[in-house]
């Protein structure tokens, strides 16, 4: 596994790992994807209608491992066993969180990421049924706003995330925003509260 202190220290410097061809690589993109937590966050009208129908029950941190495994269910994935075990340990330590969407047939989608200071670093998301990951994202943004978070990092930008108001910013700007959102670390990392009842 990646030692938790190494992994958290990397996030604090704007760096994150991905597994490629059986080897671990570290990234700090020149153009960083972020989703605004203010009025810049946009929920498409069709998704608003879907949310009103409440197709899923949204839960936090009920099955973090299953959420990671759902995210890894694709032809090409950067989530290997080392990544899974490393982030499951971060979850047990209170730093990694999952937002999950369930219906009567079980887990249908969700996302996971790492929370540090007032920053949430989104790692991956998946859907087995329509809109499951999107509804998880809306739930995440709602929670981050309530908790006073300042930065939602998506690492890379996609057309899917642009639909929610996601933008790319230069690495230097991202690092400046990251430092402000982390605030003073007081000599160490402290897991922030996230999710109902946490």
SEROGU-79739 format. One record per residue (C-alpha): residue number from 0; x, y, z. Coordinates in Angstrom, 3 decimals, decimal comma. Layout:
BEGIN
+------+----------+----------+----------+
: resi :        u :        v :        w :
+------+----------+----------+----------+
:  NUM :        X :        Y :        Z :
...
+------+----------+----------+----------+
This chain:
BEGIN
+------+----------+----------+----------+
: resi :        u :        v :        w :
+------+----------+----------+----------+
:    0 :    0,000 :    0,000 :    0,000 :
:    1 :    0,911 :    3,647 :   -0,343 :
:    2 :    1,657 :    4,927 :    3,183 :
:    3 :   -1,113 :    7,317 :    4,304 :
:    4 :    1,317 :   10,112 :    5,194 :
:    5 :    2,871 :    9,917 :    1,729 :
:    6 :   -0,528 :    9,955 :    0,037 :
:    7 :   -1,884 :   12,845 :    2,104 :
:    8 :    1,348 :   14,780 :    1,681 :
:    9 :    1,076 :   14,357 :   -2,082 :
:   10 :   -2,479 :   15,721 :   -2,105 :
:   11 :   -1,329 :   18,701 :   -0,052 :
:   12 :    1,166 :   19,437 :   -2,865 :
:   13 :   -1,374 :   18,963 :   -5,659 :
:   14 :   -0,111 :   15,517 :   -6,672 :
:   15 :   -2,122 :   12,279 :   -6,992 :
:   16 :   -1,340 :    8,668 :   -7,989 :
:   17 :   -2,702 :    6,448 :  -10,752 :
:   18 :   -1,774 :    2,879 :  -11,627 :
:   19 :   -0,617 :    2,328 :  -15,206 :
:   20 :    0,435 :   -1,049 :  -16,550 :
:   21 :    1,111 :   -2,449 :  -13,112 :
:   22 :    3,173 :    0,548 :  -12,023 :
:   23 :    2,251 :    3,527 :   -9,880 :
:   24 :    2,645 :    6,984 :  -11,455 :
:   25 :    2,183 :   10,415 :   -9,890 :
:   26 :    0,483 :   13,356 :  -11,624 :
:   27 :    0,117 :   17,110 :  -11,263 :
:   28 :   -1,642 :   18,280 :  -14,448 :
:   29 :   -0,671 :   21,562 :  -16,094 :
:   30 :   -4,400 :   22,232 :  -16,483 :
:   31 :   -6,434 :   21,217 :  -13,430 :
:   32 :  -10,145 :   20,433 :  -13,434 :
:   33 :  -12,286 :   22,002 :  -10,710 :
:   34 :  -16,021 :   22,289 :  -10,070 :
:   35 :  -17,180 :   25,568 :   -8,512 :
:   36 :  -18,926 :   25,367 :   -5,156 :
:   37 :  -20,625 :   28,752 :   -5,575 :
:   38 :  -23,245 :   29,882 :   -8,085 :
:   39 :  -21,012 :   28,550 :  -10,873 :
:   40 :  -22,155 :   25,002 :  -10,098 :
:   41 :  -24,868 :   24,059 :  -12,583 :
:   42 :  -27,404 :   21,239 :  -12,348 :
:   43 :  -28,855 :   20,446 :  -15,797 :
:   44 :  -32,642 :   20,779 :  -16,000 :
:   45 :  -33,150 :   17,136 :  -16,899 :
:   46 :  -31,214 :   16,071 :  -13,837 :
:   47 :  -33,246 :   18,409 :  -11,624 :
:   48 :  -36,385 :   16,638 :  -12,804 :
:   49 :  -34,821 :   13,249 :  -12,132 :
:   50 :  -33,760 :   14,251 :   -8,606 :
:   51 :  -37,329 :   15,308 :   -7,766 :
:   52 :  -38,465 :   11,748 :   -8,520 :
:   53 :  -35,970 :   10,418 :   -5,932 :
:   54 :  -34,883 :    7,336 :   -7,907 :
:   55 :  -32,115 :    6,571 :   -5,398 :
:   56 :  -31,389 :    6,754 :   -1,712 :
:   57 :  -28,143 :    8,660 :   -1,218 :
:   58 :  -25,846 :    7,347 :    1,506 :
:   59 :  -22,396 :    8,344 :    2,710 :
:   60 :  -19,554 :    5,926 :    3,425 :
:   61 :  -21,760 :    2,863 :    3,728 :
:   62 :  -19,648 :    0,718 :    1,405 :
:   63 :  -16,507 :    2,564 :    0,410 :
:   64 :  -14,763 :   -0,503 :   -1,016 :
:   65 :  -17,737 :   -1,428 :   -3,207 :
:   66 :  -17,817 :    2,138 :   -4,521 :
:   67 :  -14,153 :    1,931 :   -5,486 :
:   68 :  -14,725 :   -1,448 :   -7,107 :
:   69 :  -17,651 :    0,009 :   -9,058 :
:   70 :  -15,397 :    2,797 :  -10,308 :
:   71 :  -12,847 :    0,180 :  -11,409 :
:   72 :  -15,406 :   -1,783 :  -13,480 :
:   73 :  -14,291 :   -0,634 :  -16,902 :
:   74 :  -12,147 :   -1,947 :  -19,742 :
:   75 :   -9,201 :    0,280 :  -18,850 :
:   76 :   -8,802 :    1,384 :  -15,251 :
:   77 :   -6,109 :    3,085 :  -13,191 :
:   78 :   -7,624 :    1,645 :   -9,988 :
:   79 :   -5,561 :   -1,449 :   -9,197 :
:   80 :   -5,403 :   -3,455 :   -5,920 :
:   81 :   -2,705 :   -1,164 :   -4,506 :
:   82 :   -4,877 :    1,891 :   -5,128 :
:   83 :   -7,931 :    0,167 :   -3,624 :
:   84 :   -6,183 :   -0,891 :   -0,430 :
:   85 :   -4,427 :    2,469 :   -0,022 :
:   86 :   -7,648 :    4,454 :   -0,255 :
:   87 :   -9,596 :    2,004 :    1,883 :
:   88 :   -7,031 :    2,674 :    4,599 :
:   89 :   -7,490 :    6,434 :    4,105 :
:   90 :  -11,216 :    5,830 :    4,469 :
:   91 :  -10,727 :    4,009 :    7,760 :
:   92 :   -8,600 :    6,942 :    8,939 :
:   93 :  -11,394 :    9,383 :    8,070 :
:   94 :   -9,879 :   11,085 :    5,001 :
:   95 :  -11,464 :    9,236 :    2,068 :
:   96 :  -15,227 :    9,308 :    1,556 :
:   97 :  -17,821 :    7,822 :   -0,752 :
:   98 :  -21,234 :    9,073 :   -1,832 :
:   99 :  -23,431 :    6,179 :   -2,898 :
:  100 :  -26,792 :    5,820 :   -4,671 :
:  101 :  -28,963 :    2,800 :   -3,846 :
:  102 :  -32,295 :    1,456 :   -5,001 :
:  103 :  -34,124 :   -1,772 :   -4,195 :
:  104 :  -31,579 :   -3,677 :   -6,304 :
:  105 :  -28,531 :   -2,346 :   -4,464 :
:  106 :  -25,665 :    0,027 :   -5,197 :
:  107 :  -26,226 :    1,688 :   -8,566 :
:  108 :  -23,570 :    4,370 :   -8,656 :
:  109 :  -21,521 :    6,845 :   -6,719 :
:  110 :  -18,183 :    8,514 :   -6,307 :
:  111 :  -15,257 :    8,685 :   -3,922 :
:  112 :  -12,460 :   11,065 :   -3,082 :
:  113 :  -10,166 :   12,491 :   -0,438 :
:  114 :  -11,040 :   15,351 :    1,938 :
:  115 :   -8,260 :   17,432 :    3,405 :
:  116 :   -8,747 :   20,810 :    5,052 :
:  117 :  -11,458 :   22,535 :    3,010 :
:  118 :  -10,563 :   20,637 :   -0,178 :
:  119 :  -12,308 :   17,601 :   -1,652 :
:  120 :  -10,265 :   15,789 :   -4,292 :
:  121 :  -12,654 :   13,748 :   -6,417 :
:  122 :  -11,127 :   10,510 :   -7,631 :
:  123 :  -13,662 :    8,620 :   -9,689 :
:  124 :  -17,375 :    8,007 :  -10,219 :
:  125 :  -19,534 :    5,302 :  -11,779 :
:  126 :  -23,126 :    4,525 :  -12,746 :
:  127 :  -24,930 :    1,255 :  -13,236 :
:  128 :  -28,228 :    3,060 :  -13,725 :
:  129 :  -29,020 :    6,399 :  -15,359 :
:  130 :  -28,060 :    9,505 :  -13,361 :
:  131 :  -26,697 :    7,628 :  -10,328 :
:  132 :  -23,245 :    9,213 :  -10,394 :
:  133 :  -24,693 :   12,621 :  -11,278 :
:  134 :  -27,033 :   12,535 :   -8,294 :
:  135 :  -24,090 :   11,533 :   -6,092 :
:  136 :  -22,169 :   14,561 :   -7,392 :
:  137 :  -25,040 :   16,923 :   -6,577 :
:  138 :  -25,220 :   15,423 :   -3,069 :
:  139 :  -21,471 :   15,914 :   -2,674 :
:  140 :  -21,592 :   19,580 :   -3,684 :
:  141 :  -24,527 :   20,173 :   -1,324 :
:  142 :  -22,579 :   18,666 :    1,570 :
:  143 :  -19,380 :   20,531 :    0,750 :
:  144 :  -21,272 :   23,810 :    0,759 :
:  145 :  -22,825 :   23,030 :    4,156 :
:  146 :  -19,386 :   22,189 :    5,563 :
:  147 :  -17,794 :   25,358 :    4,217 :
:  148 :  -15,441 :   23,662 :    1,737 :
:  149 :  -13,653 :   25,954 :   -0,689 :
:  150 :  -12,338 :   23,690 :   -3,461 :
:  151 :  -13,663 :   20,670 :   -5,365 :
:  152 :  -10,829 :   19,196 :   -7,427 :
:  153 :  -11,673 :   16,823 :  -10,291 :
:  154 :   -8,045 :   16,410 :  -11,439 :
:  155 :   -8,917 :   16,222 :  -15,145 :
:  156 :  -11,763 :   17,959 :  -16,973 :
:  157 :  -14,307 :   16,103 :  -19,107 :
:  158 :  -17,316 :   17,175 :  -21,168 :
:  159 :  -19,478 :   15,429 :  -18,560 :
:  160 :  -18,090 :   17,620 :  -15,763 :
:  161 :  -18,341 :   20,771 :  -17,887 :
:  162 :  -22,114 :   20,237 :  -17,869 :
:  163 :  -21,982 :   20,986 :  -14,130 :
:  164 :  -19,943 :   24,147 :  -14,571 :
:  165 :  -16,557 :   22,459 :  -14,336 :
:  166 :  -13,587 :   24,435 :  -15,629 :
:  167 :   -9,857 :   24,052 :  -16,152 :
:  168 :   -7,425 :   26,328 :  -14,376 :
:  169 :   -3,620 :   26,571 :  -14,647 :
:  170 :   -1,627 :   24,462 :  -12,211 :
:  171 :   -0,185 :   27,517 :  -10,438 :
:  172 :   -3,642 :   28,936 :   -9,816 :
:  173 :   -4,803 :   25,548 :   -8,549 :
:  174 :   -1,863 :   25,330 :   -6,135 :
:  175 :   -2,623 :   28,812 :   -4,802 :
:  176 :   -6,264 :   27,894 :   -4,234 :
:  177 :   -5,204 :   24,586 :   -2,700 :
:  178 :   -2,925 :   26,284 :   -0,178 :
:  179 :   -5,677 :   28,714 :    0,841 :
:  180 :   -8,228 :   25,927 :    1,231 :
:  181 :   -5,872 :   23,732 :    3,242 :
:  182 :   -5,096 :   26,524 :    5,679 :
:  183 :   -2,527 :   25,975 :    8,432 :
:  184 :   -1,885 :   22,252 :    8,887 :
:  185 :   -0,700 :   22,704 :   12,498 :
:  186 :    2,063 :   20,179 :   12,025 :
:  187 :   -0,173 :   17,423 :   10,724 :
:  188 :   -3,308 :   16,357 :    8,900 :
:  189 :   -6,726 :   16,151 :   10,536 :
:  190 :   -9,701 :   14,369 :    8,938 :
:  191 :  -12,544 :   16,826 :    8,266 :
:  192 :  -16,176 :   16,011 :    9,013 :
:  193 :  -18,158 :   14,922 :    5,983 :
:  194 :  -21,504 :   13,226 :    5,538 :
:  195 :  -24,593 :   13,096 :    7,738 :
:  196 :  -23,825 :   12,031 :   11,270 :
:  197 :  -20,085 :   12,234 :   10,843 :
+------+----------+----------+----------+
